[in-house]
């Protein structure tokens, strides 16, 4: 038979309040759960599947995100922040060959993050304005880095920026080019980088 002290201790344990998870951390875990599912190739995970990846309840998903669009917008924001975290500090002073290598390395790092999530992101951007706007803002920031990095080569004789040449360089380094080379043509990341480096070199060597 347990002593009164043991019984009291057991009762105290039974009444101990459950430790609640930090709501902010739960929200972040849900976003991570969605991104993990999408990266794994599940472009339309259910709330239950997202909750399982997040280590929380299905109810929590709806508490933090009342509808699908709210969750998708939040995930786009997170993905965009991660992409922008890969942007280099644009220094136009090194030799052109070195700057091209920096730009190609940035392209590869961004593609690693965007490789799968970019596909459903583009699809959702057609119907959700907030997603379209956030993705475009990231694209513009990437373009701005390239404009600064290759400023000497992109400056026209009148001192203005050669927007058409910048568009070509931006396009060569962008996700669609790597997607075509790696996922459609079957090139390795290293082979794709070598091809893109050559393309950018040819574009800028004419200046």
N, C-alpha and C positions, 0 to 999 in steps of 0.2 A: 504494500500500500504506500502511495506517495505521501510525503510529509506535507503539512499545510504550506510550508515555504515553497516546496516544489510546485504545488498546485497554483500558488499565487504567481509564481514565475511563469508557468504555462499560460495562465490567464492573461498575463501582461503581454506575452508574445502574441497571443491570439488577437489582442486589441491593438497591437502596434500598427500604425497607419502605413499603407503601402507607399513606397517612394514613387512619386510621380516624375515622369520624364519631362525634361525641360521642353516646353512647347516649341521654342525656336529650333531646338535640335531635332525634334520630331518632324517639323516642317522641312528642315534641310534633308533629313533622312528620306522623306517621301519624294522630294525632288530627285535625290540621288537614286532612289529606287526606280523611278521612271526612266532616268537616263541610262541606268544599268540595263534595264529591260530593252530599251531601244537599241543600245549598243550591241546587245546580244542578238538583235534581229527581230525582236517582237515590237512591231510598230504600233500596236494597239493593245497594250496590256490592260487587263481589268484592274479595278480598284483592289481586289483581293490579291492579285499577283504583285501589284506595287507595294501593298502593305506587307506582304511576306518578305519582299526584298528589303523593305525599310525596317523590319523588325517591330512593327506596330500593328494596330488593329485596322480593319477595313473602315470602321467608323471614323478613325482619326483622319483618314484621307479626306473624307467629306467635311470634317470639322475645319480643317485647314484650307481646303479647296472646294468651295461649294459646287463647282462645275468643272467639266473637262477643260474648258478654255482657260480658266484661271491657272490650272496646273501646267498646261502647255506653255503659257506665257512665262510662268515662273521658271520652268525648265529651260526655255529659250534664253532667259536672262542669265541663268547660271552658265549655260553652255557658251554664251557670248563672252561672259567675263573670263572664262577659262581660255578661250581663244585669244582674247586681248592680252591675257597674261603671257602669251607666247611672243608678243611683238617685241622686236629688237629696238634698241636705242639707235636711231638713224644717224650715222656719222658718215658724211660724204667725203671725208678727208683721205681714207685709205685708197689704194689703187683700185681700179674698176674691177679687176678679177676677184679681189678679196671681197668687195661689196656684193658682187654677184653671188659668191659662195654664201655670204651671210643671208642674202635674200632667199636663196634656194633652201638653206637650212630652216629658215623661218617657215617657208612654204611646207616643208616636210613635217615640221612640228605641228603646224595648224591642221594639216591633212590627217595626221594621226588622231586628233581630237574630233574632227568633223567627218571622218570617212563614212561612218554609218548614220549618225544623227542628222547630218545635213540633208539626207534624202527626205525623211518625213518632215523636216523643218521647212524645206522648200514647198512641199505639198500643203502644209498647214498655212504657210504664209500667203497662199492664194485666197484664203477665206478669213484669216484673222489678221486684222490690220496691225495690231500690237506686235505680233510676231514678225510680220514683214518689216515694220519700222525698225525693230531691234536688230534684225539680221542685216538690214541695209546700213545701219549705223556702224556695225562691226566691219562690214565690207569697206566703208568709207575710211575707217581708221587704218585698215590695212593699206589701202591706196595712198593715204597721206604719208605713211611710213615709207613707202616706196618712192613717193615724190621727193621726200627729203633725202633719202638714201642716194638716189640717182640724180640729184639736183643739177650737178654739172653737165650731165649728158642730156637732161630734159629741158635745159634752158635754150630757147631759140635766140636767134641773133638780135631780136628786139627786146630780149630780156624776159619775155613771157614764157610760161610753161607750155611745153608741147603736149597738149592733152591727148592727142591721138597716139603719140608714141607711148605715153604713160598707160593708155588703155591697152596697148599691145603687151607691154611688160606685165601689167597687172593680170591680164588674161593668161599669159604664159605661166604665171606663178600661182594662179588661182586653183581652187578645189576642182572645178570641172576638168581641167587639164590633167591633173594627177588621177582623178577618177577614171578618165578615159585611158590613160597610159597604164595604170596599175590594175584597175578592176575590169576594164574591157579588153585591153591589149595583153594583159598578163605580165607586164614588166615588174621587176622587183622595185622596192623603194629606191635603191641605189641606182638602178638603171633609169628610172623615171627622173631622178634628180640630175643625172648626167645629161639626159635629153633636154630637160628644162634649162639647165645651165647653158647648154650650147645655144638654145633658142634666144635666151636673154642676151647672151654675148653677141650674137649676130645682130640683134635689134639695136643694141647700144653702140656697137663698134662703128656704125655708120655716122655717128655724131662727131 
